[in-house]
Amino acid sequence: MKKTILISLAFLFTGCTVNDAYRITNAALSKNPSAALKSLAKSQAISYSTNPKKLINDIKFLSSLIENIDKKWGKGNRKVPQPKEYVKYMQNYKSRAFVDFDKGLVTVETIDEKDAKKSLKNAIITTLLLPEDPRAFDLFGTAEVKLGKTPYLYKEVKDDQNKDIRWEWRANRYANILINSKIKTKKIKNGNKTLKVSYVEIPMVKDHANIRVAKFKPFVQEFARKYNLSENLVYAIIQTESNFNQFAVSHAGAIGLMQIVPSTAGIDAYSYTKGKRWKPTNSYLFNAKNNIELGSAYIDILNNKYLKGISNPISKEYCVISAYNTGAGNVLKTFSSNKSTAINRINNKKPNEIYKKLRTELPYVETRNYLKKVITNKKEFISI
């Protein structure tokens, strides 16, 4: 049944990206694929052009990926990348690592029961040395990762000697210590089978978030200056969207630090900055500089195009923040279905009235809460 739906989709939808296919595949593999796909078609702005062959390949690849995870770990134990949780599978899906940026915790685990310690050790080393350059590996695949470049978790995780882990010899040494003294086990269900999971938990340093902020600071400064934005607004949006997780991926297909959806904001922002229309790829958006450039450019588009005409800068910022999450159209419709009327109504209200209306009348609870989160997070970056 699921395969039939996937094949049918290949003829119904043409030319979507891997991100679009990822959303479609998740819907098709859900408990109620028909309902999920209908909801997806209504709610997501997926752009389709004229490349059905690519779509078929993308869906086959992503369907295989999810089915491989479920086959090895069981549906109830599936983990996929989230905006604030990095997930990487290794060793033909038998081992995996996930980094919870909110909790500041790295977990590495394996279901290889034949040689659990060896598999877990190799997975730990790979996790500690995964490069921050997105071109060096495939986030969604399990092929061997080429190590050697600056690790993604560099300075955010230290070994037992409180040393940064930059080279393989130190990662190997620390992996041995973890295997010998910190290994834990648990049982999980995969259908009728019970699997033994061997795992270790590695705490990140207390100021891991500040380390990531410092890493991306030059890009925030550069593009905030270019687009005349407040740096603390850009920081606040990044924190709210991804908690500075460079490889953030959402179920809606949003990518990277500022959670750019390639087929909508990605196209708009790239066209705006580069002068030509192009849908950014995963690899392009996993690059921190590219992502912050396009995210900042999109804020500028909201400021000077979609929400142009709002006179009070505070009211405008509230609207821009909300629009970054839900789109300018939904923000304006909160005031009127007519754009000019909506702008006039916004201009006739005080900023606190605008804030209250957006917090209570925007169509989605997520967006209402999003505005509050960004405004709260802005305060954390005033002194940076």
N, C-alpha and C positions, 0 to 999 in steps of 0.2 A: 504493500500500500504506500509506504513512505517513498520507495524508489519510484513508483508510478507518479507520485506528486512531484518529485524532483525532476523527472523527465518532462512532465507536462509543463513545468515552470520554464524549462529551457525554451519552449516555443512561445510561451506567453510573454516572457520578459526578455529583452535583448540588450546586451551591451553593458551590464552592470559591472561594478568593480568587485574586487575580492571582499571589500567591506559589505557591499550590498548582498553578495552571495552568502556571506557569513550570517547576516540577518535572516535571509531566506532559508538557509539550511537549518538554523536554530528553530525557526518556525515550523519547518517541515518535519523536524524530528521531535516536535513537542507532542504532548498528549492529545491535543486536538488540532492537527495541522491545518485543516480547512479554516477553522475560526481564526487561528493564529495568522494565517496568510492573508485573510480578508482584513484583519485588523492592521497588519503590517502595510498592506497596500493603501489603506485609508490614512494611516497616521504618519507614515514616513515619506519624505520627499526623495524617493529614489529616482535618479535620472537614468533613462534607458535610451541607448542610441541604436546602433545597427551591428552588433557583434555577437550573435547568438553562440558562435563556437566558443568564444572566450567564456561566456556565462556557463555553458555546459561544463567546460573544464574546471572553472572555479567552484561550481556546485559539487562536482565529483570530488574535487580535492578536499573541500571543507566538510562534505558529508563523510568522507573517509576519515578525516581527522577526528570529528566528533564521535563517530562510531568506534574508532580505535580506542579513544579514551574510555568510552562506555564499556567496550569489550574487556579492556584490561582492568578497569577500576570499578565498574558498575555505575549505572546512571545516577544513583543517589550520591555517588562520591565524585562526580564530575567537577573539575575545576577549570575555568577558563579565565582569561585576563579580564580584569575589571578596571575602572578608572583609578582606583586607589589600591589595587592589588596586582602585582606583577606575577605572572604564571609562566613557567617554562617546563616543557616535557623533554625528557632525555631517554636514551637507551631503549628506543623503540617503545616508548610510552610506559616503561616499567618503573621509571623514576621521574620525579618532578620536584620543582622548587616553587615556592610562592612567598612573595615578600608583601607583608601587610604593612603599608606605610602609616596607617593610622595607629596601629599597635606598636610599630617599630620592631617587628619580629620577622626573621627569616626562618622558614621551615623547609627542610629537605627530607624527602621520604622515598622509599622504594618498596615495591611488592615482590621483588626478586627474592624468593625464599631459598634458592639453590646456593647463592653466594651473596647474601644480603650485605655483609660488611664491605665487600669489595665494590659492589654496585653503589652502595651509599657513599662510600669514600670518593669514588669517581664523580658522583653527582654533586657532592659537597665542593670538590675542587672546581668543577665546571661552574657552579653557582657563584662561588667567590671570585672567579676570574672572568665571568661573562663580560665581554667588552661593551663599553657605552656607545660605541659606533654601531648604529643599526645595520650598516652594510656588511658587518662581519658575521652575522648569523641570521637565521630565519626564526622569528619568534614563534611561529606556528608549527614548525617542523621539529624533527628529532635528530637531524643529521649532526655529526660531530662538530662541535664549535671550535673555530680556530682561536686559540688564546694568544696573549702576548700584548695586546693593546691595553690602554688604561681600563681597568675594570669598572663596570657600572656601579658596584657597591664600594668602590675605593673610598676610604676614610669613613664610610658609614658603618662598617663592621671592622672590629679589631680582634686580634687573636688573644690567647691567654696571657701574652706578655704585653698586652695593650699596644701592639704594633699594627700599623696599617698593612693590609694584605695586597701587595702589588705583584709579586712574582710567584711562580708555580711552586718553588721549593717551600715558601712559607705557607702557601695554601695547603700543600701536601702535609706539612708538619702539623698544621692546625687540624686538618681532617683526621689525622691519626689520633690526636688527643680527643677529639669529639667522639670518634668511634669507640675509643677505649673507655671513656668515662661519662659520656652524655647520651648515649644511644637509648632510645625508648622503643617500645612496641605497643601496637594496638591491633584490634581485630575489626575488619570491615566486611560487609556482605556484598557479594557480586552475584545476584541471582540466588541460586541454591548453594553457592560456594562461600566458604569463609576464608578470607585472605589475611595473612599476617603482614602488617605494615611496620617496617623499621624506619625510625625517623630521628632527626635531631632538630632542636630549636636553637637558633643563634640570635641573641638579642642584638639589635642595632645600638649604636652609641646614642646617648640621651639627646644630643643636639643634631641628630641625623637630618631633620628637616632643615635646619639652618645651613648645614653643609650643602644640601641641594640648592637652597636659595642662593648661596654664594656662587655655586657653580654656574647658575643661569643669570646671575646679576648683570654681567656685561651685555647680554642680549636684551634684557628688560630695559636697561638704560638706553641702549642704542635705539630701540624701536619706540619706546615711550617718547624719546626726544624727537624722533622723526615724525611721529603722528600727534605730537603735542598732547600726550596723555599723562595722567599722574601715574608715577611708577607704582604707588601702593595699590592703585586700582588693578593694574596688570598682575601684580603679585597676588592680590586677593582672588582674582578670577582663577589664576593657576592653582592656588591652594584649594579653592572650592571645587574645581573641576577634577584635579588629579593628585592633589597634595604633592606636587612636584615629582610625579612619576612620569619619567620621560617616555615610557613604553605603555602608557595607559591606553586601554581599549574598552569601549562600552558596547553593550548589546545593540545600541542604535547605530553603531559603525563610526562613532567619534574616536579620533586618534590623537594621542600624544598629550603634551602638557596642558594645552588650552582646549583639548577635546574638539578638534576641527572635524566636521563631517565633510569628507572630500567632495561629495556630489552637490553640496549647497554652499556653505560658507567657504569651503576650500576653493571652489571654482571662482566665487565672487572675489575673495581676497587675493588669489593668485593673479587674476585678470587685473585687479586694481594695482597690484605692486609691480607686475612684470609687463603689463600692456598686451598680453595675449591670453586666450582662453585655454585652460588646461586643468584637468582633474588631478590633483596631487595624489601620489602613490603612498602606500604605507611607509615605505622606506624614507620618502621625502618628509613625511610628517613626524616620523619618529626622531628625526634630526631636530635637536632642541632649538637651534637658531632659526631654522625654517619655520617651525611651529609657532614660535613666539612672534616672528615677523608676520605670519598670516593671521594669527590671533589678534595682534595689535592693529593690523590693517583692517580687520573686520570690525573692530570697535570703532575705528575711524569712519568706516562706511556707515555704520549705524548712526554715528554722530552727525556726519555731514551729508548723508544721502537719505537713508530711510527715515530718520527722525529729525531731519533738518526742519527748522521752523520753531522748535521748542526753545523758548527764550530764556527761561530760568535755568542756569547751569546745574543746580542741584536736582531740579525736577527732571532735567534731561539725563543726568547720570542715573537716576533711578530707572528711567525708561530704557536706557541703553543696557544697563545690567540685566534687566528682565528680558530684553530683546535678545541678548547674547544667548540666553537659555532657551527661549521659546519662539523667537522670531519677532521682527518689528510688527508684522501684521496682527499677531495676537495681542500685542501690547496696545496698539491703536484701537483695535476692536473693543477693548475694555472700556474705552471712552465713547467710541462711535464707529459704525461701519463705514463711515465716510472719512477719509484721511484728513481733509481740511478741517472738518468739524471736530475731529478728534484732537488735532493740534490746537485749535482754538480753545477747546475745553480744558486741555492741559495747561495752556497759558493763562487761563482765567482762575486757576486753582493755586493754592500755596503748596510748596514742596511737601509739607507734612501731610497734606490732603492727597497728593499724588501717591506718596508712599503708602498711605493707608488703603487707598483704592486698589493699588497693585497687590498689596499683601492680602486683600480680602476678596478681590473680584477677578483676578486672572483665572483663565479656564483650568489651569492645572495646579494642584497643590504643590507639586515639585517646584514650579516656578515661583510661587508665592514664598516658599521657604528659601529658595535660591537667593532672592533679593536680600533677605535678612542675613543669610550666611555671608554673602560678599561684603555687605556693609560692615558686619562684625569683623570679618577677616581684614578689612582695610586698616583697621586700627592697629593691627599687629605689625604693620610695615611702615608706619609713619616715620620711624627713626632710622630706617635702612638707608 
